[in-house]
Amino acid sequence: MRDTNFKQDSDTGLIERSYDDDDFLEAVSENEPATTKEVMDAVGCSRKGALYRLRNLEDEAMLKSKEAGTSLVWMVKA
């Protein structure tokens, strides 16, 4: 994975992580078909954050998903 970007809120001083779409695409590609948990672990974000980003990438036609039992698996769209 690439280096994670950190941003600090100037008002609160809180540090937030930001991830590039490429981080998620790379995680899916390396684990294909990848579960949300595999992507979450590879990127280093929360499950909720991973699912949100994966669904956005699917909406942008960069990924596709399929149900496998009770889980979703993700694949890079060719």
C-alpha positions in Angstrom: 0.0 0.0 0.0 1.0 3.6 -0.5 1.8 5.9 2.4 -1.3 7.1 4.1 -2.0 10.8 4.0 -2.6 12.6 7.2 -4.4 15.9 7.6 -4.7 17.9 10.8 -7.9 20.0 11.4 -6.6 23.5 12.3 -9.6 24.1 14.6 -9.7 20.9 16.6 -6.1 19.6 16.2 -7.5 16.2 15.3 -5.5 14.2 12.8 -7.5 12.4 10.1 -6.3 9.8 7.7 -7.2 10.0 4.0 -6.9 7.2 1.5 -6.7 7.3 -2.3 -9.0 5.3 -4.5 -5.9 3.5 -5.7 -5.3 2.1 -2.2 -8.7 0.3 -2.4 -8.3 -0.8 -6.0 -4.9 -2.2 -5.2 -6.2 -4.1 -2.1 -9.0 -5.6 -4.2 -6.7 -6.5 -7.0 -4.2 -8.2 -4.7 -6.9 -10.3 -2.9 -9.4 -10.8 -5.8 -12.1 -11.8 -5.2 -11.6 -9.7 -2.0 -13.9 -9.5 1.0 -14.7 -6.2 2.6 -12.6 -7.3 5.6 -9.6 -8.2 3.4 -9.8 -4.7 1.9 -10.3 -3.1 5.3 -7.2 -4.9 6.7 -5.0 -4.1 3.6 -5.9 -0.4 3.6 -6.0 0.0 7.3 -9.4 1.7 7.6 -12.6 0.8 9.3 -15.1 -1.6 7.9 -17.7 1.2 7.5 -15.1 3.3 5.7 -14.0 0.4 3.4 -17.6 -0.5 2.5 -18.4 3.2 1.7 -15.4 3.6 -0.6 -15.9 0.2 -2.3 -19.6 1.0 -3.0 -18.6 4.4 -4.4 -16.0 2.7 -6.7 -18.7 0.3 -7.8 -21.0 3.2 -8.6 -18.1 4.7 -10.7 -17.9 1.3 -12.6 -14.3 0.6 -11.3 -15.3 -2.4 -9.2 -18.0 -5.0 -9.2 -19.4 -7.0 -6.3 -21.1 -10.3 -5.9 -22.7 -12.0 -2.9 -20.8 -15.0 -1.6 -22.9 -16.6 1.1 -23.5 -13.8 3.6 -20.6 -11.7 2.4 -19.8 -9.4 -0.5 -16.7 -10.0 -2.6 -15.2 -7.4 -4.7 -13.5 -7.6 -8.1 -11.8 -5.0 -10.4 -14.0 -4.4 -13.3 -12.2 -5.2 -16.6 
